[in-house]
């Protein structure tokens, strides 16, 4: 049994086993975050999501330094849209649907510039990138296998948006037996009300499907674990 560290979280402290914890970064894609992109074209305030980039970059740095498994996800579809159910494809305003031309290429299509992750959080070659057709990261992906292969039991969940893909993935993970800490300043919603209530919903009822904690509570625990810088 590996050693655990205590994270102060809501609804109460959680013992984290950092040897069996992964950082998952949900859908920090240009289509959702950049001005002029799909998210903004739908009338959303992308500044609400951009606030997440800086604290998440700090958490990502600390996770990398601690040697933690890092998993990035991207929501999107094959160019022929064969993996996009009609119920999803026909949603939203005409000309702003999945597969339509957008400011950064075809909207939410794999291989397009807008589908990829923002530069500040670009995955390293050694990190896992999961392409997912749904809101949840487990549906129709290899995520379960990646987590099993790496003996992961706990997840630090980050990314966008809080009430959609972060919630769906956290609920999926909770049902599969993972303990999830949703990092409160490293998740974002276009809607401030959804951000607040979305976080409250996770930790309510004694942590009905997870815990919440800010990055500032997690980073020091990761730094304690990181190998010391060699003396010069
Ligand atoms: N990643 C994710 O949350 N996808 C969405 O579609 N989110 C919205 O809030 N629309």
py3Dmol code that shows the C-alpha trace and the ligand (Angstrom):
import py3Dmol

protein = """\
ATOM      1  CA  UNK A   1       0.000   0.000   0.000  1.00  0.00           C
ATOM      2  CA  UNK A   2       1.517   3.337  -0.980  1.00  0.00           C
ATOM      3  CA  UNK A   3       1.652   6.362   1.270  1.00  0.00           C
ATOM      4  CA  UNK A   4      -1.166   8.863   1.087  1.00  0.00           C
ATOM      5  CA  UNK A   5      -1.316  12.619   1.551  1.00  0.00           C
ATOM      6  CA  UNK A   6      -4.254  14.515   2.990  1.00  0.00           C
ATOM      7  CA  UNK A   7      -5.917  17.038   0.693  1.00  0.00           C
ATOM      8  CA  UNK A   8      -8.168  19.614   2.317  1.00  0.00           C
ATOM      9  CA  UNK A   9     -11.233  19.528   0.120  1.00  0.00           C
ATOM     10  CA  UNK A  10     -15.020  19.825   0.159  1.00  0.00           C
ATOM     11  CA  UNK A  11     -17.034  18.248   1.659  1.00  0.00           C
ATOM     12  CA  UNK A  12     -14.029  17.164   3.798  1.00  0.00           C
ATOM     13  CA  UNK A  13     -10.433  15.961   3.596  1.00  0.00           C
ATOM     14  CA  UNK A  14      -9.558  13.155   1.187  1.00  0.00           C
ATOM     15  CA  UNK A  15      -6.549  10.837   1.384  1.00  0.00           C
ATOM     16  CA  UNK A  16      -4.820  10.940  -2.004  1.00  0.00           C
ATOM     17  CA  UNK A  17      -2.528   8.168  -3.113  1.00  0.00           C
ATOM     18  CA  UNK A  18      -0.393  10.092  -5.582  1.00  0.00           C
ATOM     19  CA  UNK A  19       1.101   6.894  -7.033  1.00  0.00           C
ATOM     20  CA  UNK A  20      -2.369   5.959  -8.225  1.00  0.00           C
ATOM     21  CA  UNK A  21      -3.713   9.399  -9.123  1.00  0.00           C
ATOM     22  CA  UNK A  22      -3.923  10.902 -12.625  1.00  0.00           C
ATOM     23  CA  UNK A  23      -4.548  14.450 -13.798  1.00  0.00           C
ATOM     24  CA  UNK A  24      -7.255  14.574 -16.466  1.00  0.00           C
ATOM     25  CA  UNK A  25      -7.672  17.740 -18.515  1.00  0.00           C
ATOM     26  CA  UNK A  26     -11.002  17.860 -20.307  1.00  0.00           C
ATOM     27  CA  UNK A  27     -11.434  19.544 -23.707  1.00  0.00           C
ATOM     28  CA  UNK A  28      -9.226  22.650 -23.352  1.00  0.00           C
ATOM     29  CA  UNK A  29      -9.692  23.088 -27.108  1.00  0.00           C
ATOM     30  CA  UNK A  30      -9.426  26.204 -29.251  1.00  0.00           C
ATOM     31  CA  UNK A  31     -13.001  25.725 -30.507  1.00  0.00           C
ATOM     32  CA  UNK A  32     -14.254  26.224 -26.937  1.00  0.00           C
ATOM     33  CA  UNK A  33     -11.751  28.801 -25.667  1.00  0.00           C
ATOM     34  CA  UNK A  34     -10.586  31.172 -28.391  1.00  0.00           C
ATOM     35  CA  UNK A  35     -12.303  34.416 -29.337  1.00  0.00           C
ATOM     36  CA  UNK A  36     -13.914  33.921 -32.756  1.00  0.00           C
ATOM     37  CA  UNK A  37     -14.252  30.175 -32.228  1.00  0.00           C
ATOM     38  CA  UNK A  38     -17.254  27.884 -32.000  1.00  0.00           C
ATOM     39  CA  UNK A  39     -17.979  28.652 -28.326  1.00  0.00           C
ATOM     40  CA  UNK A  40     -18.057  32.392 -28.917  1.00  0.00           C
ATOM     41  CA  UNK A  41     -20.043  31.976 -32.161  1.00  0.00           C
ATOM     42  CA  UNK A  42     -22.756  30.329 -30.069  1.00  0.00           C
ATOM     43  CA  UNK A  43     -22.976  33.529 -28.019  1.00  0.00           C
ATOM     44  CA  UNK A  44     -20.836  32.394 -25.111  1.00  0.00           C
ATOM     45  CA  UNK A  45     -18.408  34.525 -23.096  1.00  0.00           C
ATOM     46  CA  UNK A  46     -15.091  32.764 -23.679  1.00  0.00           C
ATOM     47  CA  UNK A  47     -13.349  34.918 -21.024  1.00  0.00           C
ATOM     48  CA  UNK A  48     -15.122  32.724 -18.482  1.00  0.00           C
ATOM     49  CA  UNK A  49     -13.156  29.749 -19.804  1.00  0.00           C
ATOM     50  CA  UNK A  50      -9.870  31.547 -20.418  1.00  0.00           C
ATOM     51  CA  UNK A  51      -9.581  32.238 -16.686  1.00  0.00           C
ATOM     52  CA  UNK A  52      -8.888  28.545 -16.260  1.00  0.00           C
ATOM     53  CA  UNK A  53      -5.742  28.460 -18.422  1.00  0.00           C
ATOM     54  CA  UNK A  54      -3.268  30.035 -15.986  1.00  0.00           C
ATOM     55  CA  UNK A  55      -4.155  28.036 -12.841  1.00  0.00           C
ATOM     56  CA  UNK A  56      -4.421  24.855 -14.904  1.00  0.00           C
ATOM     57  CA  UNK A  57      -0.993  25.458 -16.482  1.00  0.00           C
ATOM     58  CA  UNK A  58       0.436  25.757 -12.949  1.00  0.00           C
ATOM     59  CA  UNK A  59      -1.234  22.511 -11.858  1.00  0.00           C
ATOM     60  CA  UNK A  60      -0.060  20.774 -15.051  1.00  0.00           C
ATOM     61  CA  UNK A  61       3.539  21.893 -14.384  1.00  0.00           C
ATOM     62  CA  UNK A  62       3.368  20.514 -10.841  1.00  0.00           C
ATOM     63  CA  UNK A  63       1.821  17.220 -11.999  1.00  0.00           C
ATOM     64  CA  UNK A  64       4.509  16.815 -14.663  1.00  0.00           C
ATOM     65  CA  UNK A  65       7.280  17.555 -12.144  1.00  0.00           C
ATOM     66  CA  UNK A  66       5.768  14.977  -9.777  1.00  0.00           C
ATOM     67  CA  UNK A  67       5.764  12.351 -12.538  1.00  0.00           C
ATOM     68  CA  UNK A  68       1.971  12.012 -12.460  1.00  0.00           C
ATOM     69  CA  UNK A  69       0.075  10.448 -15.362  1.00  0.00           C
ATOM     70  CA  UNK A  70      -1.470  13.275 -17.423  1.00  0.00           C
ATOM     71  CA  UNK A  71      -4.447  12.618 -19.694  1.00  0.00           C
ATOM     72  CA  UNK A  72      -5.836  15.213 -22.108  1.00  0.00           C
ATOM     73  CA  UNK A  73      -9.198  14.818 -23.809  1.00  0.00           C
ATOM     74  CA  UNK A  74     -10.654  16.429 -26.925  1.00  0.00           C
ATOM     75  CA  UNK A  75     -14.314  16.401 -27.910  1.00  0.00           C
ATOM     76  CA  UNK A  76     -14.728  15.898 -31.632  1.00  0.00           C
ATOM     77  CA  UNK A  77     -15.685  13.759 -34.551  1.00  0.00           C
ATOM     78  CA  UNK A  78     -14.327  11.989 -37.603  1.00  0.00           C
ATOM     79  CA  UNK A  79     -14.347  14.075 -40.819  1.00  0.00           C
ATOM     80  CA  UNK A  80     -17.188  11.928 -42.244  1.00  0.00           C
ATOM     81  CA  UNK A  81     -19.195  12.474 -39.005  1.00  0.00           C
ATOM     82  CA  UNK A  82     -19.888   8.723 -38.808  1.00  0.00           C
ATOM     83  CA  UNK A  83     -19.301   8.845 -35.038  1.00  0.00           C
ATOM     84  CA  UNK A  84     -21.694  11.749 -34.446  1.00  0.00           C
ATOM     85  CA  UNK A  85     -25.256  10.696 -33.650  1.00  0.00           C
ATOM     86  CA  UNK A  86     -27.893  12.637 -35.635  1.00  0.00           C
ATOM     87  CA  UNK A  87     -29.361  13.877 -32.342  1.00  0.00           C
ATOM     88  CA  UNK A  88     -26.066  15.656 -31.635  1.00  0.00           C
ATOM     89  CA  UNK A  89     -25.377  16.728 -35.222  1.00  0.00           C
ATOM     90  CA  UNK A  90     -28.728  18.449 -35.704  1.00  0.00           C
ATOM     91  CA  UNK A  91     -28.516  20.401 -32.453  1.00  0.00           C
ATOM     92  CA  UNK A  92     -27.898  24.150 -32.498  1.00  0.00           C
ATOM     93  CA  UNK A  93     -28.152  26.920 -35.057  1.00  0.00           C
ATOM     94  CA  UNK A  94     -27.763  26.008 -38.763  1.00  0.00           C
ATOM     95  CA  UNK A  95     -24.275  26.905 -40.127  1.00  0.00           C
ATOM     96  CA  UNK A  96     -22.860  26.606 -36.591  1.00  0.00           C
ATOM     97  CA  UNK A  97     -23.169  22.891 -36.275  1.00  0.00           C
ATOM     98  CA  UNK A  98     -20.516  20.231 -35.817  1.00  0.00           C
ATOM     99  CA  UNK A  99     -18.686  19.759 -39.115  1.00  0.00           C
ATOM    100  CA  UNK A 100     -19.611  23.182 -40.504  1.00  0.00           C
ATOM    101  CA  UNK A 101     -16.776  25.542 -41.472  1.00  0.00           C
ATOM    102  CA  UNK A 102     -15.763  27.732 -38.531  1.00  0.00           C
ATOM    103  CA  UNK A 103     -13.059  30.325 -37.849  1.00  0.00           C
ATOM    104  CA  UNK A 104     -10.553  27.590 -37.003  1.00  0.00           C
ATOM    105  CA  UNK A 105     -11.523  24.891 -39.509  1.00  0.00           C
ATOM    106  CA  UNK A 106     -14.492  22.533 -39.486  1.00  0.00           C
ATOM    107  CA  UNK A 107     -16.154  22.770 -36.080  1.00  0.00           C
ATOM    108  CA  UNK A 108     -15.123  20.002 -33.647  1.00  0.00           C
ATOM    109  CA  UNK A 109     -13.612  17.817 -36.379  1.00  0.00           C
ATOM    110  CA  UNK A 110     -10.498  15.832 -35.563  1.00  0.00           C
ATOM    111  CA  UNK A 111      -7.385  17.162 -37.236  1.00  0.00           C
ATOM    112  CA  UNK A 112      -8.705  20.727 -37.542  1.00  0.00           C
ATOM    113  CA  UNK A 113      -6.862  23.591 -35.814  1.00  0.00           C
ATOM    114  CA  UNK A 114      -9.855  24.489 -33.661  1.00  0.00           C
ATOM    115  CA  UNK A 115     -10.273  20.932 -32.427  1.00  0.00           C
ATOM    116  CA  UNK A 116      -6.814  20.895 -30.884  1.00  0.00           C
ATOM    117  CA  UNK A 117      -5.743  21.969 -27.408  1.00  0.00           C
ATOM    118  CA  UNK A 118      -4.710  25.564 -26.649  1.00  0.00           C
ATOM    119  CA  UNK A 119      -0.966  26.214 -26.911  1.00  0.00           C
ATOM    120  CA  UNK A 120      -0.494  26.916 -23.179  1.00  0.00           C
ATOM    121  CA  UNK A 121      -1.637  23.385 -22.295  1.00  0.00           C
ATOM    122  CA  UNK A 122      -0.291  21.491 -25.306  1.00  0.00           C
ATOM    123  CA  UNK A 123       0.235  17.813 -24.460  1.00  0.00           C
ATOM    124  CA  UNK A 124       3.770  16.434 -24.336  1.00  0.00           C
ATOM    125  CA  UNK A 125       4.526  13.522 -26.669  1.00  0.00           C
ATOM    126  CA  UNK A 126       4.626  11.248 -23.612  1.00  0.00           C
ATOM    127  CA  UNK A 127       1.127  12.204 -22.429  1.00  0.00           C
ATOM    128  CA  UNK A 128      -2.136  10.474 -23.251  1.00  0.00           C
ATOM    129  CA  UNK A 129      -4.630  12.219 -25.546  1.00  0.00           C
ATOM    130  CA  UNK A 130      -8.125  10.734 -25.646  1.00  0.00           C
ATOM    131  CA  UNK A 131     -10.391  11.698 -28.556  1.00  0.00           C
ATOM    132  CA  UNK A 132     -13.984  11.394 -27.433  1.00  0.00           C
ATOM    133  CA  UNK A 133     -17.204  11.711 -29.439  1.00  0.00           C
ATOM    134  CA  UNK A 134     -19.364  12.394 -26.393  1.00  0.00           C
ATOM    135  CA  UNK A 135     -19.457  14.646 -23.393  1.00  0.00           C
ATOM    136  CA  UNK A 136     -18.112  11.955 -21.063  1.00  0.00           C
ATOM    137  CA  UNK A 137     -14.510  10.800 -21.521  1.00  0.00           C
ATOM    138  CA  UNK A 138     -15.348   7.123 -20.901  1.00  0.00           C
ATOM    139  CA  UNK A 139     -17.997   6.734 -23.618  1.00  0.00           C
ATOM    140  CA  UNK A 140     -16.563   5.093 -26.770  1.00  0.00           C
ATOM    141  CA  UNK A 141     -12.920   5.703 -25.763  1.00  0.00           C
ATOM    142  CA  UNK A 142      -9.928   3.794 -24.414  1.00  0.00           C
ATOM    143  CA  UNK A 143      -9.900   5.741 -21.116  1.00  0.00           C
ATOM    144  CA  UNK A 144     -10.924   2.783 -18.897  1.00  0.00           C
ATOM    145  CA  UNK A 145      -8.047   0.729 -20.286  1.00  0.00           C
ATOM    146  CA  UNK A 146      -5.522   3.556 -19.850  1.00  0.00           C
ATOM    147  CA  UNK A 147      -6.542   3.976 -16.210  1.00  0.00           C
ATOM    148  CA  UNK A 148      -6.477   0.220 -15.531  1.00  0.00           C
ATOM    149  CA  UNK A 149      -3.099  -0.211 -17.239  1.00  0.00           C
ATOM    150  CA  UNK A 150      -1.679   2.541 -15.024  1.00  0.00           C
ATOM    151  CA  UNK A 151      -3.392   1.292 -11.823  1.00  0.00           C
ATOM    152  CA  UNK A 152      -5.156   4.614 -11.340  1.00  0.00           C
ATOM    153  CA  UNK A 153      -7.834   4.808  -8.640  1.00  0.00           C
ATOM    154  CA  UNK A 154      -8.145   8.569  -8.098  1.00  0.00           C
ATOM    155  CA  UNK A 155      -8.507  11.449 -10.547  1.00  0.00           C
ATOM    156  CA  UNK A 156      -7.827  15.171 -10.436  1.00  0.00           C
ATOM    157  CA  UNK A 157     -10.438  16.442 -12.883  1.00  0.00           C
ATOM    158  CA  UNK A 158      -9.950  19.758 -14.714  1.00  0.00           C
ATOM    159  CA  UNK A 159     -11.004  21.488 -17.941  1.00  0.00           C
ATOM    160  CA  UNK A 160     -14.208  22.685 -19.557  1.00  0.00           C
ATOM    161  CA  UNK A 161     -17.049  23.030 -19.231  1.00  0.00           C
ATOM    162  CA  UNK A 162     -17.822  22.412 -15.581  1.00  0.00           C
ATOM    163  CA  UNK A 163     -21.471  21.445 -15.953  1.00  0.00           C
ATOM    164  CA  UNK A 164     -21.147  19.577 -19.252  1.00  0.00           C
ATOM    165  CA  UNK A 165     -18.024  17.520 -20.018  1.00  0.00           C
ATOM    166  CA  UNK A 166     -16.412  17.849 -16.571  1.00  0.00           C
ATOM    167  CA  UNK A 167     -19.608  16.750 -14.812  1.00  0.00           C
ATOM    168  CA  UNK A 168     -20.349  13.951 -17.276  1.00  0.00           C
ATOM    169  CA  UNK A 169     -16.819  12.563 -17.004  1.00  0.00           C
ATOM    170  CA  UNK A 170     -16.765  12.864 -13.204  1.00  0.00           C
ATOM    171  CA  UNK A 171     -20.111  11.081 -12.914  1.00  0.00           C
ATOM    172  CA  UNK A 172     -18.931   8.342 -15.282  1.00  0.00           C
ATOM    173  CA  UNK A 173     -15.699   7.955 -13.272  1.00  0.00           C
ATOM    174  CA  UNK A 174     -17.540   7.890  -9.941  1.00  0.00           C
ATOM    175  CA  UNK A 175     -19.852   5.132 -11.188  1.00  0.00           C
ATOM    176  CA  UNK A 176     -16.776   3.148 -12.236  1.00  0.00           C
ATOM    177  CA  UNK A 177     -15.299   3.357  -8.722  1.00  0.00           C
ATOM    178  CA  UNK A 178     -12.812   6.211  -9.120  1.00  0.00           C
ATOM    179  CA  UNK A 179     -12.516   8.911  -6.466  1.00  0.00           C
ATOM    180  CA  UNK A 180     -12.604  12.285  -8.207  1.00  0.00           C
ATOM    181  CA  UNK A 181     -11.353  15.651  -7.014  1.00  0.00           C
ATOM    182  CA  UNK A 182     -12.653  18.403  -9.286  1.00  0.00           C
ATOM    183  CA  UNK A 183     -10.174  21.278  -9.135  1.00  0.00           C
ATOM    184  CA  UNK A 184     -12.340  24.320  -8.567  1.00  0.00           C
ATOM    185  CA  UNK A 185     -10.225  27.034 -10.243  1.00  0.00           C
ATOM    186  CA  UNK A 186      -9.094  24.681 -13.029  1.00  0.00           C
ATOM    187  CA  UNK A 187     -12.591  24.054 -14.379  1.00  0.00           C
ATOM    188  CA  UNK A 188     -14.701  26.645 -16.172  1.00  0.00           C
ATOM    189  CA  UNK A 189     -18.181  27.330 -17.429  1.00  0.00           C
ATOM    190  CA  UNK A 190     -19.477  30.014 -19.811  1.00  0.00           C
ATOM    191  CA  UNK A 191     -22.101  30.676 -17.130  1.00  0.00           C
ATOM    192  CA  UNK A 192     -20.967  31.910 -13.679  1.00  0.00           C
ATOM    193  CA  UNK A 193     -24.107  30.505 -12.063  1.00  0.00           C
ATOM    194  CA  UNK A 194     -23.475  27.045 -13.519  1.00  0.00           C
ATOM    195  CA  UNK A 195     -19.838  27.214 -12.368  1.00  0.00           C
ATOM    196  CA  UNK A 196     -20.847  27.879  -8.775  1.00  0.00           C
ATOM    197  CA  UNK A 197     -23.729  25.435  -8.636  1.00  0.00           C
ATOM    198  CA  UNK A 198     -21.846  22.862 -10.723  1.00  0.00           C
ATOM    199  CA  UNK A 199     -19.104  22.753  -8.101  1.00  0.00           C
ATOM    200  CA  UNK A 200     -21.594  22.722  -5.245  1.00  0.00           C
ATOM    201  CA  UNK A 201     -23.447  19.755  -6.769  1.00  0.00           C
ATOM    202  CA  UNK A 202     -20.318  17.572  -6.743  1.00  0.00           C
ATOM    203  CA  UNK A 203     -19.525  17.993  -3.044  1.00  0.00           C
ATOM    204  CA  UNK A 204     -23.119  18.187  -1.782  1.00  0.00           C
ATOM    205  CA  UNK A 205     -24.702  15.315   0.160  1.00  0.00           C
ATOM    206  CA  UNK A 206     -21.339  14.317   1.663  1.00  0.00           C
ATOM    207  CA  UNK A 207     -19.595  14.284  -1.724  1.00  0.00           C
ATOM    208  CA  UNK A 208     -22.305  12.642  -3.800  1.00  0.00           C
ATOM    209  CA  UNK A 209     -19.967  12.103  -6.750  1.00  0.00           C
ATOM    210  CA  UNK A 210     -16.686  13.664  -5.708  1.00  0.00           C
ATOM    211  CA  UNK A 211     -14.689  16.302  -3.887  1.00  0.00           C
ATOM    212  CA  UNK A 212     -13.683  19.841  -4.844  1.00  0.00           C
ATOM    213  CA  UNK A 213     -10.483  21.683  -3.958  1.00  0.00           C
ATOM    214  CA  UNK A 214      -8.526  24.595  -5.452  1.00  0.00           C
ATOM    215  CA  UNK A 215      -5.241  24.071  -7.271  1.00  0.00           C
ATOM    216  CA  UNK A 216      -3.455  25.962  -4.490  1.00  0.00           C
ATOM    217  CA  UNK A 217      -4.311  23.138  -2.076  1.00  0.00           C
ATOM    218  CA  UNK A 218      -3.048  20.437  -4.459  1.00  0.00           C
ATOM    219  CA  UNK A 219       0.134  21.967  -5.899  1.00  0.00           C
ATOM    220  CA  UNK A 220       2.104  21.923  -2.589  1.00  0.00           C
ATOM    221  CA  UNK A 221       1.293  18.210  -2.171  1.00  0.00           C
ATOM    222  CA  UNK A 222       2.658  17.553  -5.662  1.00  0.00           C
ATOM    223  CA  UNK A 223       5.752  19.680  -5.022  1.00  0.00           C
ATOM    224  CA  UNK A 224       6.559  17.698  -1.855  1.00  0.00           C
ATOM    225  CA  UNK A 225       6.600  14.623  -4.021  1.00  0.00           C
ATOM    226  CA  UNK A 226       8.631  15.977  -6.929  1.00  0.00           C
ATOM    227  CA  UNK A 227      12.304  14.986  -6.962  1.00  0.00           C
ATOM    228  CA  UNK A 228      14.475  17.843  -5.646  1.00  0.00           C
ATOM    229  CA  UNK A 229      16.204  20.013  -8.268  1.00  0.00           C
ATOM    230  CA  UNK A 230      19.845  18.962  -8.513  1.00  0.00           C
ATOM    231  CA  UNK A 231      22.179  21.368  -6.657  1.00  0.00           C
ATOM    232  CA  UNK A 232      24.300  23.549  -8.950  1.00  0.00           C
TER     233      UNK A 232
END
"""
ligand_1 = """\
10
LIG
N -16.344 20.051 -23.356
C -17.605 20.401 -23.199
O -18.052 20.734 -22.114
N -18.380 20.437 -24.338
C -19.489 21.186 -24.461
O -20.220 21.034 -25.423
N -19.705 22.112 -23.498
C -20.613 23.118 -23.485
O -20.751 23.758 -22.474
N -21.319 23.379 -24.600
"""
view = py3Dmol.view(width=600, height=400)
view.addModel(protein, "pdb")
view.setStyle({"model": 0}, {"cartoon": {"style": "trace"}})
view.addModel(ligand_1, "xyz")
view.setStyle({"model": 1}, {"stick": {}})
view.zoomTo()
view.show()
